């Protein structure tokens, strides 16, 4: 018997039931086939079309989802505004997505606000992103993931100090998830609490391993998930002065994580930690992150272009430019710098690299003029530009100009800056200017010093130490004694020695009182001073020799010798051993043979017995052209025979001539 057609209504009901089960089981490819069957029976069914778009989005088929939404008419297209915005976001079309998300329906307001905040974050509009999350707080309770993103927005907006208050207001424990712990650690980095950040990151790493292993992930997958935390932990340790950060970055990159933003950050930090070393490897690593390896290219690969923040891209591009500069690829550096100047016109780094290029080309004056114009155009410029101007001026010996640039940097009396400026004042001979700087700095730090803060760990203690040493060096003993007294009174016992030394020039009795407070030296009571003096521990003889070399008085030398004789212990004089002379191998002392020539070390032509060889003057010159006639040849032979038969005359032997400057040089040979 033939099957009876149940009718389209019943068939649609069966297909929708099947579709519902597939959606619950996340079988999105099957969903697409079922939706196709539904649309054959009921074309344009709203529920089927929505299900198709959702299935395409879940299958990461964003292009087909956008095409489906674009072909819709009437009221259905606005209902899918959120899905359209999300597809545009995933395709990297951030501005178009931001425009689309504004037309979302009211029932999707919470989802749309979250997407809008994410879009603003990717566009680098951190303040707008934080404001969007603040609007989201009024929409009810927030999930842990939303709170995590909210913390990230505050950090990007430079409001890291508000994170702790936000979590307290929302009654959220930072340990609710390892992702939230990671973001809280980033906020601690933003407030320079590096030790606390290290502890928080270690906790995030520990909790993350437990949570991910509980989800039945493999060890490789766990390492992949935790790679960003390891990268940030290595960064914090480098800020704390740990030299092992370089090896940590290398180990992370050797693991070849699939998360390209983590690879980019680790690569950037590795190159920064190396400095001007391994430049070929640095250039190769950075080229892998770019869309093309061309020098002037500023676009990253697709996986990074939409995920890196604006500041991360900026850091990577400028570091690539610096690698080219250090590798002496000046033309490539200039090409990239020209693009970066357009992209980041207000960046101090571009001006600094441009000045460094001019210095490489030995154009110091032009570099100084460039920075001066930049400072005038940027209302003073950043502190980094002023520091470079100070460095250039100091290299030229222009101390006054260097001091002016340091003051313009406005670094708020930091101890390291104060030390540098004191050195500049010292080189310029401006001691009064140095005293004025120290007075102002001490007053500022004293006013800002919290009452509960430990003195020995505070910047005020460092400043007191710097100032006291400077005063002592320039014999301003009263000022030095005053500062050392403050340090000792505040609990620094190591400053007592300086206090005694400085006070001894001002008040000897007071110095003796301070000296009585000095801590005892361990083991000094066990030393017998008299036995040391009697044992000749003081090398007075060598001291007298040193004094004689430096031009001391002879009377003082005699006294030194007498004191040396007195302190010398009684006993036999120590005889100096005479070394045997080194003789040639197989040398017989009883039969030494003839004495060697004392002039054997002198060149042969400069010895007194040297005789220069010369041609005989009576020798007949037989040179001439070939083909001599027979008569001429007979005459020559007769002449030669007569010479040979003639008796030789007694010619006295010439006396040897003294060796002159050019006596050993040979004359040029004539052409043959």
Order of alpha helices (4+ residues) and beta strands (2+ residues): alpha-alpha-alpha-alpha-alpha-alpha-alpha-alpha-alpha-alpha-alpha-alpha-alpha-alpha-alpha-alpha-alpha-alpha-alpha-alpha-alpha-alpha-alpha-alpha-alpha-alpha-alpha-alpha-alpha-alpha-alpha-alpha-alpha-alpha
